[in-house]
Amino acid sequence: MTILPEQPVFRFAPSPNGLLHLGHALSAILNHDMAAATNGRFLLRIEDIDRARCRPEFEAAIFEDLAWLGLAWEQPVRRQSDHLDLYAETLQRLRTMGVVYPSIMTRGDIRSAVAATEADGAVWPRDPDGSPLYPGHERELSPRAQAAIVAGERPYAWRLDVAAAIKLVAEPLTWRETGAGPTGETGLITADPAGWGDVILSRSDAPSSYHLSVVVDDALQGITHVVRGRDLYHATSVHRLLQRLLNLPEPVYLHHRLVLGPDGRKLSKSNQDTGIAAFRVAGRSPADVRAMILEGAS
């Protein structure tokens, strides 16, 4: 059961690995305005686990863009890079439960396994994003063999043994959706974490994954309402599983529509879609940006 405190708490949690675009503006504005409408709190969190791609100048641009949009947030701002020890401790808890294992297969290894299977006419299972599920061969190794992976020099990642985790929670997982999912779903949604296979929780070049750090941070910050794009709708199944394993509170979720580009795809930093700053430089006002993105936002 979801038990919420009297004061709602919302958050916007961008990664400083590029400039914010209109899709980010929609999510930030929705969270900010919903907090204001419910006498709630609005927090800003910087998700900078990926130190190879995150840059101080992008973080500074986030603050500038959000302030220009007229948004105000509580201080101090939480940065994930300041809490790596906490994520490591949480991963150790999951290791103690026996629901994670070290994995060493590269993307190339996975592609080869998939190709060999499909060449024989079989269908390799894929996650909701269309990526092949991890084979999970290391899952069956003995504790000694897994320890040898950890002690060795080859890079490895810690993966969630989803089947073992589901067995451990031993009851159906659901979440409360107050928006509308990709096909219009709303209300109590049945989670399907098995559809993602054994997701990565930590790897050598990133001490925590999005899945692990987001559930830890949301719990520690008392987030009651997670308002984010529909591209993360199915990932909620993984988050609900981790929340149950770690005995963390369950937020209410709202997955809003995505802002699409002229070609119909969702906006992306990696594709260098037009950033908020470009609209500012072009003479657009914050009201113009709101008008561009808020109509039919839910």
Residue pairs with C-beta under 8 A, 6 or more apart in sequence:
2 176
2 250
2 251
2 252
3 249
4 224
4 252
5 222
5 224
7 39
7 40
7 41
8 34
8 35
8 38
8 39
8 40
8 41
8 224
8 225
9 35
9 40
9 41
9 43
9 221
9 222
9 223
9 224
9 225
10 31
10 32
10 34
10 35
10 40
10 41
10 42
10 43
10 223
10 224
10 225
10 227
11 31
11 42
11 43
11 44
11 45
11 218
11 221
11 223
11 226
12 24
12 27
12 28
12 31
12 32
12 42
12 43
12 44
12 45
12 66
12 73
13 44
13 45
13 46
13 47
13 214
13 217
14 20
14 24
14 28
14 46
14 47
14 62
15 46
15 47
15 48
15 50
15 53
15 54
16 46
16 48
16 54
16 55
16 56
16 58
16 59
16 61
16 62
17 50
17 53
17 54
17 55
17 58
17 269
18 58
18 269
18 270
18 272
18 275
19 58
19 61
19 65
19 269
19 275
19 276
19 277
20 28
20 61
20 62
20 65
20 66
20 275
20 276
20 277
21 259
21 267
21 268
21 269
21 273
21 274
21 275
21 276
22 259
22 267
22 273
22 274
22 276
22 289
22 292
22 293
23 229
23 258
23 259
23 266
23 267
24 276
25 65
25 69
25 259
25 276
25 289
25 293
26 229
26 256
26 259
26 293
26 294
26 297
27 227
27 228
27 229
27 256
28 66
28 69
28 71
29 69
29 71
29 290
29 293
29 294
30 227
30 254
30 256
30 297
31 42
31 225
31 227
32 42
32 71
32 72
32 73
34 40
34 225
34 227
35 41
35 42
36 42
40 224
40 225
41 74
42 71
42 72
42 73
42 74
43 73
43 74
43 78
43 221
43 223
44 66
44 73
44 74
44 77
44 78
45 77
45 78
45 79
45 80
45 217
45 221
46 59
46 62
46 77
46 78
46 79
46 80
46 81
47 80
47 210
47 213
47 214
48 54
48 59
48 79
48 80
48 81
49 80
49 81
49 206
49 207
49 208
49 209
49 210
49 213
50 206
51 81
51 206
52 205
54 81
61 275
61 277
64 277
65 275
65 276
65 277
65 280
66 73
68 276
68 280
68 286
69 276
69 286
69 289
69 290
70 286
78 217
78 221
80 87
80 208
80 213
80 217
83 213
83 216
83 217
84 207
84 208
86 216
86 220
87 202
87 207
87 208
87 212
87 213
87 216
88 202
88 207
88 208
90 212
90 216
90 246
91 100
91 158
91 201
91 202
91 208
91 212
93 246
94 100
94 160
94 201
94 245
94 246
95 158
97 168
97 245
98 161
98 164
99 160
99 161
99 164
99 165
99 168
99 245
100 158
100 159
100 160
100 161
100 201
101 138
101 139
101 141
101 146
101 158
101 159
101 161
101 198
102 138
102 146
102 149
102 150
102 156
102 157
102 158
102 159
103 134
103 136
103 138
103 156
103 157
103 158
103 159
103 198
103 200
104 138
104 149
104 154
104 155
104 156
104 157
105 113
105 134
105 135
105 137
105 138
110 132
110 134
110 135
111 132
113 124
113 135
114 124
114 132
117 124
118 124
124 132
124 133
125 132
125 133
125 197
126 132
126 133
127 133
127 195
127 196
127 197
127 234
128 195
128 196
128 234
129 234
133 196
133 197
133 198
134 159
134 197
134 198
134 199
136 159
136 161
136 197
136 198
138 145
138 146
138 149
139 159
139 161
139 198
141 149
149 156
150 156
155 203
155 204
155 205
156 203
156 204
157 200
157 201
157 202
157 203
157 204
158 200
158 201
158 202
158 203
159 198
159 199
159 200
159 201
160 198
160 199
160 200
160 201
160 211
160 238
160 241
160 242
161 198
162 193
162 194
162 196
162 197
162 198
162 199
162 241
163 194
165 193
165 241
165 245
166 193
166 194
166 241
168 245
169 241
169 244
169 245
172 190
172 191
173 190
173 191
173 193
173 237
173 240
173 241
173 244
174 188
174 189
174 190
174 191
174 240
175 188
175 189
175 191
175 236
175 240
175 250
175 253
176 187
176 188
176 189
176 250
176 252
176 253
177 185
177 186
177 187
177 188
177 189
177 253
177 254
177 255
178 186
178 252
178 253
178 254
179 186
179 227
179 230
179 253
179 254
179 255
179 256
179 298
180 186
180 255
180 298
181 189
181 230
181 233
181 255
182 230
182 233
189 236
191 236
191 237
191 240
191 241
192 234
192 237
193 237
193 238
193 240
193 241
195 234
195 237
196 234
196 235
196 237
196 238
199 209
199 211
199 238
200 209
200 211
201 208
201 209
201 211
201 212
202 208
202 209
202 212
203 209
211 235
211 238
211 239
211 242
212 242
214 239
215 239
215 242
215 243
215 246
215 248
216 246
216 248
217 223
218 226
218 248
218 251
219 243
219 246
219 248
219 249
222 249
223 251
224 251
224 252
225 251
225 252
225 253
225 254
226 251
226 252
226 253
226 254
227 253
227 254
227 256
228 253
228 254
228 255
228 256
229 255
229 256
229 257
229 258
229 266
230 255
230 256
230 257
230 258
231 258
231 266
232 255
233 255
236 253
236 255
240 250
242 248
243 249
243 250
254 298
256 297
256 298
257 296
257 297
257 298
258 266
258 267
259 266
259 267
259 293
260 266
260 267
261 267
261 271
261 273
265 271
267 273
276 289
279 288
279 289
